[in-house]
Amino acid sequence: MDDVWLPIYQTIADTAPISVNSDYSVFAPGLRQDKAVAEASHKQLADVWVKKRPTFNDILQNELSSYGSAMREALSVQISRTQAAIVSDDPTSVLDIRFGLIGRYARLSALFERNGVPAKDAFKEVLNFLEWPGNQQQPAHKIFAYLFAALGWRISSGQRPVMNASILNDFSAISTYAPYVDAMFVDRQCASLLKQGRLRSELSYKARIFSMSDPQEFLDYLKSLGDAATVDVGEFACDLYGSEA
C-alpha cells in the first residue's frame, strides 16, 4: 500500500479555516529505512533469544545494567548521523537530523556546571553519572526493562509473539507515561505483558491499563469518570464536544 501523506494543515481562526499546502513525502524514504532497519534488528534479537533461551532474569538484569552503555552508544550514533547529514549537502538528510539526545546531554552538562562542576569536566561527569547504579530504579528505565524481559522470555520459551518495528515505541510510551497518568489504553500484547507475574508484582505505576482484551472495562472506567464529574466539568465537556448534559 502506498503511503498517503496529509497534504493540508487546517486550523481555525475565528470561523474561517486557514489551510496551507504541505508535501511531507520527502520524509517517506527515511521513515521506511528506519522501520526496515528496526524490523531486521528485532528479528535478529528474537532469533538470538530462541537459540540461547535466556531466562526472564537474564534479560532483565542485562537490560537494567545497560543504561549507561546504551545511552552513550545512542548519543554516538546521533552525533555521527548529524555530522554526516551536515556535510552531505543533502536537504533530505538535514531534515532528518534528530537532536533529542544531544540536547539531553547538553542540559545535563549545564545542570552539573550550575552545581559546581567545572565546565571542562561536566560532560565527563555526565558520562560517569550514567553508570550510577541508581539509574536502574528510574521508573521509565525500570518499566521498559521489565517489558523487554517479559517479551524476551516469551520468545525464548518457544512463543513467537509479534515483534514488529513499533513494539519498542510502545514500550517507551508506556514506561514514560504510566508512572504519571491516570489511565492508558494499550494494545493487547502490551497489556498481556504487564499482567505477567513479576511485572504485576514488582512494578509500581499510577496508570490503570486498558486494552481491547476487555473493552467493557474501559467503557465502565469512562462512565465512572463521567458519573464523578462535577456540574462545572460536565458543562465544560458539553461546550467543548457538543454533547448533551
Buried (B, 14 or more C-beta within 10 A) or exposed (E): EEEEEEEEEEEEEEEEEEEEEEEEEEBEEEEEEEEEEBBEEBEEBBEBBBEEEBEBEBBBBBBBBBBBEEBBEEBEEBEEBBEEBEEEEEEEBEEBBEEEBBEBBBEBBEEBBEEEBEEEEBBEBBBEBBEEEEBBEBBBBBBBBBBBBBBBBBBBEEEEBEBBBBBBEBBBBBBBBBBEEEBBBBBEBBBBBBEBEBBEEEBEBEBBBBBEBEEEEBEEBEEEEEEEEEEEEEEEBEEEEEEEE
